[in-house]
């Protein structure tokens, strides 16, 4: 993971909200369609477990994605993600809606993205994370760049990092080490 120098001093305890893009972040960005036009996506089980750990620690999680997909609705329901903004052609507007609905200071938000449409959101949140396979301009605007690619554990990488930095790791994982 690459943490850019200016963010090394961030107070990670202030980061209580994690917002994720889907295509290219929770998935590897590949879209599959069957002969009937039904869409399929692949999701990392490790990312899913990380999301559960994040929420178990009392933190909030939301999805902002530019596409509309019943597959995303199903995955979010399966994981218990309450705030899902699909078909968000303007992700900054969706972010502002989340902030307003939850009375959140943007400084307390970590956003993970991979594409140009994520840059306006990066500029507003407290911690901007790009997956390693993000486009070069997104990598340039990120505070942190993951080692792992989107759909291949990048979300889990950041969640584990944040939980450890916030001192929440032991509390949410102790059941596995008893």
TORMAR-447043 format. One record per residue: residue number from 0; residue in one letter; x negated, y, z negated of N, C-alpha, C in turn. Coordinates in steps of 0.001 Angstrom, whole numbers, plus 500000, padded with zeros to 6 digits. Atoms other than C-alpha are relative to their C-alpha. Example, Ala and Ser with C-alpha at 12.3 -4.5 7.8 and 13.67 -1.06 7.14 Angstrom:
2
- num;residu;nxx;nyy;nzz;caxx;cayy;cazz;cxx;cyy;czz
- 0;A;499110;498810;500000;487700;495500;492200;499100;501200;500000 .
- 1;S;500820;498810;500060;486330;498940;492860;500770;501090;499270 .
end
This chain:
178
- num;residu;nxx;nyy;nzz;caxx;cayy;cazz;cxx;cyy;czz
- 0;X;499144;498830;500000;500000;500000;500000;499099;501232;500000 .
- 1;X;500734;498740;499951;498747;503454;500829;500817;501061;499272 .
- 2;X;499373;498898;500730;499630;506143;498281;499172;501234;500316 .
- 3;X;500729;498792;499621;498688;509532;499640;499640;500812;498763 .
- 4;X;500576;499322;501169;496590;511633;497244;500951;500944;499288 .
- 5;X;499146;499001;500648;499174;514352;496626;501134;499364;499190 .
- 6;X;498910;500649;500733;501670;511783;495260;499510;499140;498847 .
- 7;X;500518;500833;501070;499376;509979;492864;500473;500507;498646 .
- 8;X;499604;499410;501276;500484;512364;490088;501519;500033;499794 .
- 9;X;498539;499968;500132;504238;511855;490632;500425;499254;498730 .
- 10;X;499423;500670;501149;506284;510932;487559;501033;498997;500520 .
- 11;X;499131;501030;499443;507745;507661;488761;501209;499726;499106 .
- 12;X;498845;500175;500878;510049;507588;485720;501195;500834;500451 .
- 13;X;498906;499169;499488;512088;510280;487468;500711;499348;501184 .
- 14;X;499398;500676;498845;512786;507939;490405;500969;498932;499495 .
- 15;X;498953;500915;500462;516092;506270;489512;500960;499597;501112 .
- 16;X;499128;500274;498857;517699;506146;492952;499137;499552;501165 .
- 17;X;500691;500520;498831;516493;504063;495863;501002;499953;501140 .
- 18;X;499121;500002;498830;518015;504652;499282;499225;499372;501153 .
- 19;X;500642;500771;498942;517251;502336;502177;500684;500177;501336 .
- 20;X;499528;500194;498640;517593;502409;505910;500173;498486;500168 .
- 21;X;499809;501441;499781;518596;499024;507357;499102;499490;501119 .
- 22;X;500740;500539;498857;517263;498345;510866;498568;500509;499992 .
- 23;X;501406;499652;500068;513488;498290;510665;499474;500111;498579 .
- 24;X;500399;499933;501410;513459;498454;506843;500469;498731;499276 .
- 25;X;499487;501252;500565;515747;495725;505474;499938;498861;501020 .
- 26;X;500202;500998;498943;515375;493934;508810;498731;500375;500752 .
- 27;X;501196;499676;499208;512488;493746;511242;500336;500879;501204 .
- 28;X;499569;499110;498923;514505;495901;513632;500522;499274;501229 .
- 29;X;499499;500779;498871;515420;493081;515996;501504;499820;499853 .
- 30;X;498554;500223;499992;519099;492903;516938;500286;498780;500860 .
- 31;X;499600;501190;499259;520585;489574;518011;501485;500087;500284 .
- 32;X;498595;500035;499616;523866;489305;519911;500280;498649;500644 .
- 33;X;499636;501253;499355;525626;486072;520803;500796;500303;501269 .
- 34;X;499310;499836;498720;527549;485501;524052;501298;500777;499870 .
- 35;X;498752;499265;500242;530667;487052;522489;499761;501421;499526 .
- 36;X;500332;498657;500452;528815;490197;521450;499916;500153;498493 .
- 37;X;500124;499937;501457;528739;489295;517759;498539;500234;499625 .
- 38;X;501342;499612;500413;525746;490817;516013;499507;499120;498856 .
- 39;X;500650;500730;501086;523306;488933;513804;498723;500735;499626 .
- 40;X;501227;499383;500501;520470;490251;511635;499381;499044;498999 .
- 41;X;500698;500786;501006;517845;488592;509485;499556;500899;498862 .
- 42;X;500374;499254;501199;517273;489809;505917;499057;499159;499149 .
- 43;X;500931;500671;500889;514452;488938;503538;500670;499698;498666 .
- 44;X;499474;500394;501303;515570;486987;500479;499206;500694;498894 .
- 45;X;500806;499317;501003;512671;488549;498565;500438;501454;499841 .
- 46;X;499465;498638;500102;513944;492031;499404;501309;499996;499217 .
- 47;X;498721;500096;500697;517388;490952;498216;499825;499813;498505 .
- 48;X;500239;500205;501426;516041;489702;494905;499422;501263;499372 .
- 49;X;500530;498733;500487;514068;492926;494511;501103;501014;499754 .
- 50;X;498858;499086;500155;517272;494911;495014;500762;499661;498725 .
- 51;X;499317;500426;501221;518926;492862;492263;499196;500407;498759 .
- 52;X;500846;499590;501120;515954;493524;489950;500112;501500;499755 .
- 53;X;499898;498546;500095;516122;497251;490698;501298;500413;499300 .
- 54;X;498704;499658;500587;519809;497404;489836;500117;499450;498579 .
- 55;X;499987;500568;501350;519368;495122;486794;499302;500929;499013 .
- 56;X;500727;499051;500855;516955;497743;485432;500804;501268;499740 .
- 57;X;499152;498836;500225;519806;500276;485538;499816;501107;501014 .
- 58;X;500222;499020;498939;518674;502070;488683;501079;499869;501068 .
- 59;X;498991;499988;498942;520955;503005;491588;499373;499708;501358 .
- 60;X;500461;500313;498651;520664;501825;495168;501101;500309;500998 .
- 61;X;499045;499678;498932;522325;503019;498360;499372;499663;501345 .
- 62;X;500400;500263;498621;522147;502309;502069;500463;501161;500854 .
- 63;X;499613;499029;498973;522106;504927;504816;499463;499462;501318 .
- 64;X;500405;500572;498717;522068;503495;508320;500745;500672;501152 .
- 65;X;499421;499332;498836;522721;504981;511730;500951;499139;500803 .
- 66;X;499127;500910;499257;524525;501906;513028;501136;499526;499096 .
- 67;X;498860;500592;500703;527850;500350;512039;499951;498504;500253 .
- 68;X;500121;501441;499828;527713;496618;511412;500713;499264;498879 .
- 69;X;499339;500824;501018;529924;494088;509651;498978;499123;499283 .
- 70;X;501070;500777;500634;526723;492119;508962;499425;500789;498820 .
- 71;X;500510;499149;501075;525434;495059;506886;501024;500076;498866 .
- 72;X;498950;499974;501024;528772;495321;505061;499975;498723;499173 .
- 73;X;500018;501283;500689;528597;491626;504214;498772;499877;499098 .
- 74;X;501226;500099;500792;524966;491775;503022;500060;500925;498784 .
- 75;X;499900;499051;501108;525621;494852;500877;500992;499508;498950 .
- 76;X;499020;500560;500923;528692;493244;499345;499381;498841;499219 .
- 77;X;500667;501142;500615;526673;490096;498644;499023;500443;498912 .
- 78;X;500991;499499;500954;524022;492162;496826;500598;500933;498941 .
- 79;X;499359;499105;500967;526525;494374;494966;499632;501463;500202 .
- 80;X;500349;498607;499701;525452;497601;496684;501283;500780;500235 .
- 81;X;498744;499246;499975;528236;500116;496099;500005;501107;501053 .
- 82;X;500041;498844;499104;527084;503083;498180;499370;499612;501328 .
- 83;X;500442;500411;498674;526856;502186;501860;500539;501006;501011 .
- 84;X;499637;498996;499000;526835;504896;504517;499562;499464;501360 .
- 85;X;500291;500520;498667;527073;503335;507971;500424;501013;501053 .
- 86;X;499709;499108;498873;527260;505063;511341;499615;501438;499653 .
- 87;X;500475;498690;500442;525335;507941;509751;499073;500568;501066 .
- 88;X;500801;499417;498919;524183;509758;512858;499130;501140;499484 .
- 89;X;500792;498977;500680;522971;512568;510601;499745;499484;498581 .
- 90;X;500302;500628;501286;521251;510841;507704;499883;501014;498872 .
- 91;X;500090;498965;501029;520634;514108;505878;501385;500327;499445 .
- 92;X;498621;499776;500463;524404;514675;505710;500450;498875;499077 .
- 93;X;499649;501142;500851;524874;511174;504297;499276;500094;498661 .
- 94;X;500762;499815;501234;522117;511849;501755;500659;501067;499129 .
- 95;X;499348;498921;500751;523800;515107;500731;501316;499535;499393 .
- 96;X;498748;500557;500527;527089;513244;500315;499706;499130;498773 .
- 97;X;500384;500842;501136;525382;510685;498038;499602;500863;498801 .
- 98;X;500451;499091;501060;523726;513477;496040;501197;500663;499320 .
- 99;X;498811;499332;500526;527054;515279;495631;500889;499032;499217 .
- 100;X;499134;500986;500649;529047;512141;494757;499441;499531;498658 .
- 101;X;500644;500566;501189;526525;511098;492108;499294;501043;499135 .
- 102;X;500632;498913;500748;525315;514504;490865;498520;499698;499735 .
- 103;X;501397;500433;500067;521708;513515;491616;499074;501137;500413 .
- 104;X;501071;499108;499573;518609;515677;491735;499188;499247;501049 .
- 105;X;500737;500702;498935;516865;514790;495037;498600;499554;499584 .
- 106;X;501335;500376;500498;513543;514630;493127;500018;498573;499475 .
- 107;X;499870;501340;500568;514843;511383;491578;500299;498911;501003 .
- 108;X;499677;500966;498940;515355;509669;494932;498738;499554;500725 .
- 109;X;500991;500586;499101;512997;507326;496748;500764;499508;501219 .
- 110;X;499360;500423;498760;513942;506804;500389;498991;499217;500832 .
- 111;X;500867;500815;499150;512495;504076;502625;500542;500021;501426 .
- 112;X;499604;499918;498602;512577;504599;506390;498895;499561;500948 .
- 113;X;500952;500450;498982;510844;503754;509641;500061;500789;501308 .
- 114;X;499770;499358;498698;512138;506030;512409;500102;501516;499871 .
- 115;X;499960;498537;499955;512246;509669;513456;501205;500576;499262 .
- 116;X;498787;499495;500660;515814;510074;512152;499873;500028;498485 .
- 117;X;500201;500029;501445;514464;509413;508654;499188;501198;499485 .
- 118;X;500875;498896;500418;512090;512417;508602;500749;501111;499255 .
- 119;X;499296;498961;500773;514715;515017;507540;500322;499555;498566 .
- 120;X;499743;500529;501337;515592;512765;504582;498705;499998;499194 .
- 121;X;501312;499992;500669;511883;512360;503732;499704;501363;499388 .
- 122;X;500322;498639;500441;511627;516134;503406;500804;500442;498783 .
- 123;X;499119;499559;501093;514414;516337;500811;499821;499189;498717 .
- 124;X;500059;500870;501176;513715;513419;498461;498674;500136;499253 .
- 125;X;501202;499939;500824;511168;513073;495669;498889;499085;500451 .
- 126;X;501001;500960;499563;509407;510061;497174;500434;499407;501335 .
- 127;X;499719;500494;498645;509317;509214;500889;499071;498831;500299 .
- 128;X;500771;501207;499723;508207;505690;501800;500273;499550;501425 .
- 129;X;499890;500567;498661;507517;504365;505286;499514;498560;499965 .
- 130;X;500490;501369;499840;507253;500688;506119;498839;500034;500984 .
- 131;X;501243;499961;499221;503948;499802;507750;500214;499993;501507 .
- 132;X;499724;500039;498565;505546;499192;511149;500882;501170;500454 .
- 133;X;499259;498801;499615;507263;502599;511165;499278;500736;501129 .
- 134;X;500615;499236;498914;506641;504973;514056;498968;500963;499421 .
- 135;X;501104;499183;500532;503468;507104;513714;500424;501299;499319 .
- 136;X;499561;498734;500594;505328;510347;512973;500589;499791;498604 .
- 137;X;499432;500311;501312;507162;508705;510060;498880;499673;499016 .
- 138;X;501147;500319;500858;503909;507304;508680;499306;501282;499550 .
- 139;X;500638;498717;500297;502501;510819;508836;500749;500780;498920 .
- 140;X;499172;499244;500954;505405;512269;506792;500236;499256;498686 .
- 141;X;499741;500807;501195;505463;509471;504190;499040;500332;498872 .
- 142;X;500838;499887;501189;504154;509752;500642;499292;498679;499721 .
- 143;X;500539;501345;500167;503607;505997;500510;500292;499215;501272 .
- 144;X;499817;500911;498870;503124;503470;503316;499801;498587;499465 .
- 145;X;500078;501370;500493;503812;499823;502534;498959;499196;500768 .
- 146;X;500854;500968;499302;501460;496980;503379;500844;499089;500876 .
- 147;X;499118;500930;499290;504370;494815;504482;500886;500749;500994 .
- 148;X;499118;499452;498973;506572;495398;507495;501454;499944;499557 .
- 149;X;498566;500042;500231;510279;496099;507487;500546;498614;500271 .
- 150;X;499418;501323;499864;512293;492918;507017;499084;498881;499542 .
- 151;X;501006;500994;500395;509180;491148;505757;499481;500254;498588 .
- 152;X;500375;499800;501391;509106;492183;502102;499573;501400;499629 .
- 153;X;500404;498616;500301;508389;495931;502323;500851;500609;498886 .
- 154;X;499116;499457;501029;511414;496812;500189;499622;499416;498640 .
- 155;X;500407;500653;501257;510389;494281;497528;498668;500566;499509 .
- 156;X;501293;499423;500365;506842;495674;497595;500184;501319;499246 .
- 157;X;499769;498702;500640;508102;499160;496709;500769;499843;498693 .
- 158;X;499232;500198;501232;510634;497947;494159;499097;499472;498891 .
- 159;X;500917;500526;501014;508001;495896;492326;499066;501102;499499 .
- 160;X;500889;498894;500355;505635;498879;492401;500699;500994;499075 .
- 161;X;499272;499010;500803;508268;501292;491060;500381;499453;498625 .
- 162;X;499625;500584;501291;509504;498924;488352;498795;499911;499065 .
- 163;X;501214;500067;500822;505940;498434;487137;499568;501400;499553 .
- 164;X;500371;498628;500343;505178;502173;487242;500945;500594;498957 .
- 165;X;498989;499477;500923;508403;502901;485334;500033;499222;498681 .
- 166;X;500009;500822;501206;507632;500241;482711;501223;499127;499856 .
- 167;X;498780;500811;500038;510773;498259;483616;499772;498556;500451 .
- 168;X;500278;501313;499407;509091;495210;485181;500224;498860;498997 .
- 169;X;499900;501083;500978;508790;493066;482033;501441;499773;499561 .
- 170;X;498614;500122;500461;512351;493808;480944;500856;499244;500995 .
- 171;X;499127;500633;499001;513932;492691;484232;499488;498649;500483 .
- 172;X;500527;501284;499525;511648;489720;484861;499700;499019;498869 .
- 173;X;500399;500865;501118;511120;488279;481353;500695;498649;500018 .
- 174;X;499262;501274;499967;513749;485576;481908;499293;498940;500847 .
- 175;X;500702;500955;499135;511492;484000;484527;498725;499455;499360 .
- 176;X;501282;500366;500609;508494;483717;482211;500152;499371;498615 .
- 177;X;499761;500608;501324;510117;482216;479079;499659;498531;499993 .
end
